[in-house]
Structures are given as structure tokens and as C-alpha cells.
Amino acid sequence: MTTSTAIEPGPETLDARPALLTVENLRVSFGDAEVVKGISFTARPGGCLAIVGETGSGKSVTARTLVGLTGRGSHVSADRIDLAGVDLRRASGREWRSIRGREVGFVLQDALVSLDQLRRVGDEVAEPLRLHGWGNRRSRAERVVELLDAVGVPEPEVKARQRPYELSGGLRQRALIASAIALDPKLVVADEPTTALDVTVQAQVLDLLAASKERGTSIILISHDLSVVARLADQVAVMRAGEIVEFGSAHQVLHDPKHAYTQALLDAIPSEHTRGTRLAPPADGVSDVPRVRKIDRDRPVLRARNLVKVFQGPDKIDRTVVNDVSFDLFAGETLGIVGESGSGKTTTARIALALTEATSGDVLLHEKPWSSISAAARRTVRKQIGVIYQDPLSSFDPRWPVGRILADSLRTGSRPPSSKTEAQERAVRLLEQVGLTREHLTTAPLRLSGGQRQRVAIARALAPEPGIIVCDEPVSALDVSVQAQVLDLLTDLQDELGVSYLFISHDLGVIHHMSDRILVMKDGRLVEQGDAEAVFAAPAHPYTQRLLTALPRLAQA
Amino acid sequence: MTILVEVPEPAVDPAGSGVDQRPAARPGVRLARRIVWKVAGAVAVVIAAASVTFFAQLAVPGDRATILLNIQTGQHQHYTAAQLAPVRKEFGFDNPLVAQWLRYIGGVFHGDLGTSYTQHRPVTQVVGGQLGPSLIITVGALVVAWILAIGITLLTVKRRPVVSALGSLWETFTACLPQYWVGIILLVIFSVDLHWFPVIGGTSVKGTVLPIVTMAIPLAGFLGQVTRDEFEKVLDQPFVTTARTRGQSDTGVRLRHALRHAVLPAITLSGWALGALLSGAVIVENIFGRPGIGQVLVTAVSTRDVPTVSGVVLAVAIVYVIANLLVDLAYALVDPRLGGPA
């Protein structure tokens, strides 16, 4: 089936310019599995086409096909792949190499490893120049400094001599972009260029790509995040399972979506508007019942008083990662902690869990000493506080089936099951509570999807019947539609069980959607705290204001 | 064609996370400090090895002076105290144990390892004269093994499935070959049949080729396996994709990017490999009739010449320590990340 009929370019003013890249009926398969099923699109100079989709939609494969790097064992066919009049379907290996870097720049997601860790940043940025015979060693070195300066890297001469691991994530991403635009290519393909970056850095990187677009470069932006796309794209293609299900101007797709899938994706994005509502359509047909909130402001279940944590680095220099942090978590409440990487939020969570010892300050659990008592004494009360991590897979024993994981956790609770049958029955009840079934008892975690794993992690956290659950970035690794289901689940469980959440996330949208009150952390300090609505409506601290300005919003499209 | 874009200063602390940060030591200073510690550690290891060999001499059953006289006279008998006294005095057996130990340790750093019971020459002379030929073939074997391992890996890893499988098979096959078998096969083919190399080589250049190759082949297989594993992993890394999107060729990716990462495990193993080659050199030396430390060791063990045995053990230990120092240095040069991967 071809969906190319649905893809008539919208009435854009850009249409006046001839297309730089034209792709028609592109199909990519690996073995018998077709992952891209006949898609068509065009990219114009000075324009940005965004291809949006979730895991497995085929968006990254499409991106790589545009530079001839689809991968081993792939089969590519298309009616047309033209880049500035050149038929890329017939390009030889040598022709591809002269196109890559010169005609098409490619920006990968930074995961620390997108740059060669053992080489200097300058050598990495200079590589396309060297490969395409630009200048000599000295003129290339000068050009690298110019490029790094142009993408906003401070002290470019110094940074060029450093290695990627000595730079922050934002600077590495800038260096990657500098390398991709070094030869001023007509087309830049950016595959998730801002994923894993803090929101303020993300905004800067998007501005950088926007500047490149202003100069006439054509940009193809690949992303899972519709709100990131809103900031840059002129046209948006929504991909699902290898097909483009919706194509149109960014404004139309993001504000007046025609396809139900696009609508569902947009609805799933947590934000200020989604507070108190469900993000995903209810699976069992239950209508949207208003939330039942039972917050008891007289009963703090967890109190942190003046927490300080100092770590000594390998260079014998002390770093204060948590600096005088105090908060109360009340019964039935969600307290959100938001901050960028390195702000100390995870360390705070670990101190709250008594997994990390605070340098000073203490934590009270149900008004009784918790962090200050011995590990043996803690073991008997440990069941009152559970935890959910970002990556549940690494917290499961991979050889244990789900049933055993849950049974093991049930045993640590206040009502340990007296028999194997009882353990199994209660494990099934837990699975049903988190939207899984009896069949999953015998499944190994490796065979579960990301969302199912997080459900098992939630079930395991619930097993000892804790009053508090610490959620450390519980949805950061999930697709937006799965994230929506997991967030809905957490809210339902709170209504049902009255459990309190200490909810940590870098995502302001998620925090806003979930939290009753929030703490904003920066460089180990609490810079702002208060009711979520109040903080988001009128942030008092300049840092919070900056975070909120940098936050990509659909409304900007 | 300069591009000037107004971009705000990054809000991220470029040196990492955290506050209260004072400037860290410069990389050069850090490296120097690391080397000083490594050398100090190496000296400590040598002292420890010398102490163990010294006390092992004492642990040999029987009175040392009696053994010595019996070895020299070729008899098995007891001697009177008067007969033993001059020997005891000559070898210092009558001093307190601690004094003997300190003298031995001090001697190690002055090149004095005592006197051989059988040859009546200083052990340093006996061992030192033979250490050279052994070092030549062990170092030579290590170098040849590296060349073979890297060459074969570069040519075969992640190529067409048949080529990769052949490379992998060759490594597995050679890695499990015993040296004595390889040596004899090479000797029969190249010396006896083809007459390319002498059968009894001695220390001539021509006679050194086959011993080196004999020791290099199994080691190359082993180093190749490790390098191949790492190479395969590295070729799947995002930075390799980045390099390709810049127009880098397959050969360029392998040589300029992947190789440097892929050799790291093999570098780590090389220190161990050199020590193992040196202490195992006796087999090859026997096959090719080469003088060397291995021969010295075998002779000394069979004649119960304890000081010479100790001398050989200590010499191997020192070579091992130096090799590991060089490995650390090589690792730091290839991978400048502080401490490297654990």
C-alpha cells in the first residue's frame, strides 16, 4: 500500500523554490520485514521538514537512507530519490562518500559516544574538511575554531584541543553540529538532535539549527517529540509503522490534526493543560472520572531536614551536590522535584530512600528517624517506601520471570504470603492492578516491551504495600503514548491506594501534569518550591523563569 | 564564509556537574603523578618478589652448606661443623636471618644475587648472559604477534560473512596450538625440508626467525580474538556512524577510529603475555637449541642450584614489572581518559 497520495505538499510559500530533495515511494526492508513502506516527501532550501514518530516507526531508518547508510542486510527501493538533480539510487560507494559531509550533513543524537572519545574535538570537527580536501592542516585548524565559535562554543581554541568526554552534553551536541555544517551542506539531517539534553540547552541547539535554516539550508528533523518539532519545523510528517499517516504544515498538523494517531500523540503530551485528566484513552471504556484526591496536609509521611551531600572527586576536590535541602511529603500527595542534569535531584532521592548517606541533615519516615538509624533497623521499615527507576530492566534479575520478581518483593512486605499459591495469587492481582495479565507471570523481563517493564517495576514497588513511592525519572525512556499510559496508571493507583509520590523528572510537562507541589533544584540547592499551579503560573526565581521560557510548547507553532 | 550566530552562553558548567569547583590538576601533572606512583609500586613488587625467592631458598629441605658441598663434590654425605664452617662463612649463612635478607634485597638493587652453587660465578653473570637471547625472542614474538593479530583483524572483521568466519576460525585454531607442536612443524618444514633456516640456530639472526614465529603464532591468535571482539563492538558505535556520515571510507573508519579503541584490551594483555612468553621460552629454546634463560632455569632446577633458580625467577619478575609499566604508559597514550576504563 502506498500512502503517497495523502502527501500533497500544503499551500506553502516555500513551494516557489524547487525541491532540494525529492523522495518518492521509498521502501526499506531488513530481510522479510519491511520497516519503511512506500513513503514520499520533499525538502526545500530554507525549510525544515520534521519526521515524527515513536520507536519502530522507521523514522531513523529513513534518515540514514538519505546518506546511504541504511545498514547491513537492508534492501532499499524507491521510485525517486533526487538530491539537487542527482539520482541517489544509483550512487556508487565513492559517490556517496563525496556526498556525505559535503552535500548532506548528518547530526546524531548525543549519547557521549557520537564523537570519538579518544580524539580531540578539533580533529573530529575537522574530519569532513580533511576528507573532502578542504585547505591544509593549518587553515583547517583555523576553520574549526571559527566553526566552534559560530555554534556558540565558548573558548573554541581550548575546546578544540579537549576531548569529547571533557565537554558537557550541550557542547558536544554543538561540536557535532559544527562538524555537520563544516562544509556548508545544502541539506542537514538531524536525528533526535536534542534528545537527552536539558531543556535550556535543547532550546539553544534548536536555535542553532534555526539559524542554519535562515541561511538557506534545508533541514530534515527526526524526532519523537512533537513539542520540539513545533519550534523548528515548517512541515511535519507523522510516521507510524513505516508509513506517513499525516503530512502537512506544522501549524495544521499540531493544531488541527486530521489523523486519529496524530491526535492521540498530541493528547498524550503531558503539560499544564492535561492536569487532572487522562493522557491516554481509557482501555476498558471507562469514562473520564474526575480524580479523587485525599491529601492529608497534617500528616507528613516523609520529612527531609537540611540535607547536605558532599562527594569527593578522584581529584580530591569536594563537590557539594545537595546543599541544604528540606521538604515535607504529605500523605496522598505527589511532590515533584524538577531540575536539569547535575542539579542533585537523584542524589536527593537516594538520600530519601536511605541508599546514600547524607553528609549532614536527616530524613524522618512517618515522623520516626529513618536516615539516622542503623541499616539493620531500617530493614524492618524499608517496606514502607518503594522505588521506581528510569530503566527497570537493569534492576531486574534477567533470569527471573516476572512471577518470581513479584514473589520476591511480596516476601519483604508486612504481610508475607504464607504459601506459594498465595504468593502467585497476589502476584496476579498486582499484575492486573498495573494492567498486565496472568500470562505475564512466566515471562522474562527481556521479552517485555519498555512500557510493560515499567508496569512490572510499578507492581514490584507496590508489592510490599508501601505508603510512599520514589519515582526517579520513571517515564523518561518511554515513547509519549506509553508514557501517557504509565502516568495514567500512577495517578489511578494514587487515587485507589492513597500512596504518596516523590516524583523526579527533568521534564517540566510531566512534572506539571503529575505534581501537587514542586521543588525546583539547581546546583544542589532548592531555588523554588510551592504549589505546582502557583510556581508554573508565576515563577519567582529567575532560573525557574528561564526553564519555563526554554520549554518547547506546541502553542509556539 | 564565516557564520556568525548570536547564541547565548551555555548554562551548563563545562567541566561537569557540581558547585564549589576549584580547577583540577592539569592532565600533564596528573599523568606525571600517576607514573611516579606506578614506579614506586613497581619497586615494591620487586622487593616482594626478591623476599619470596629469598625465603624459598631457606625453605629447601636440608642444611644449605651441606647441599652446597654435596653438589660440588657430587657426593651424598654429612659433614662436621668444622668442615661446614668455611662454606658458611663464604656464603654468609652464619649471619642472622634478617641481615642475610637485607643483604639479598640490597644486592638486588646493586646487581648482586649471590653466587651460583654449581658454576661458582655470580648469579647475575649466569642469568645476565642468557637473559639477552631470551628477551630477543620474547619481545620479537610479541611484536610479530601484534602485527599478525592487527593485520588479520583489520582484513577480516565485519567483512563478508565467509571472510569474517575464516578470520575468526584462524584465531581460534592458532590460539590453542601448543608451542612445542608449532615449533617442531616449522622446524621440519623450513629447516629440515626446505633448508631455509638452520636446524640448530644458536643466536644467529637466521636462527632467531623460527623461534620468534613459533611463539608469535599462538599469541597472535589469542590477541586477535580479543581485538576482534572489541573491533566488532566499536564498529557498531554511534561515533563510527558519525564518521561515515562525514564521508569517511570503510578503511578510514577502521584505521582512524575503530583501531585505536580496539587495541586497548590487547595492550592490557601484553604485559601478561610478555611475562608468560619469557617464562615459557624454555620449550622453544630446547626445540631450536638456543641458549637462553629457560635453559639456565632447567639446569639449575635439576642440579638444585637454588641461588640461580632464584635469580631467574627474580629476573622474570623484573621483566614482568617493567613490561607492565610500559603497558600502563602505552595505555595512557592511546586512551587519555583519566584512569581509563576499569
Interface residues (C-beta under 8 A of the other chain):
Chain A: R64 V67 L69 R97 S98 I99 R100 G101 R102 V104 G105 F106 L108 Q109 A111 V113 S114 L115 D116 Q117 L118 R119 E124 E127 P128 L131 H132 E146 L147 A150 V151 G152 P154 K159 R163 Y165 E166 L167 S168 G169 G170 L171 R174 L176 S179 A180 I181 D184 D198 T200 V201 Q204 D207 L208 A211 R215 F311 G313 P314 D315 I317 D318 R319 T320 V321 N323 E340 S341 G342 D523 G524 R546
Chain B: M1 T2 I3 L4 V5 V7 P8 E9 P10 A11 V12 D13 P14 A15 G16 S17 G18 V19 D20 Q21 R22 A24 A25 R30 Q237 P238 F239 T241 T242 A243 R244 T245 R246 G247 Q248 S249 G252 H257 R260 H261 V334 D335 P336 R337 L338 G339
